């Protein structure tokens, strides 16, 4: 039979986490979303070298082959790998139906090509 591991203590968990330089984590502005407006705003604000801007994007990498091929957008719409899969509220004018509302979920897609991830 295998060994049973003891539960780790909070001190063990803290020791295992990487430490960060707090001075590197301070920003004047935090922008959530690297869509059209987020990229534009980040670009304008970061033009001043004394202004530290953090641009956050929740999407994943665009390393799927269908993203690179022009006709591939057909495979990205309503696909949870590349789309948030939002739907509209049921609409009386659509006989109570809802419509898929495509919103990109990957970095570097469409207008998000101006987003540069921090490494």
Secondary structure, DSSP 8 states (H G I E B T S, - for coil): ---------HHHHHHHS----GGGG--SEEEE--SHHHHHHHHHHTTSTTS-EEEE---B----HHHHSGGGHHHHTT-TTTB--EE---BGGGTTB--EE--B-BTTSGGGGG-----
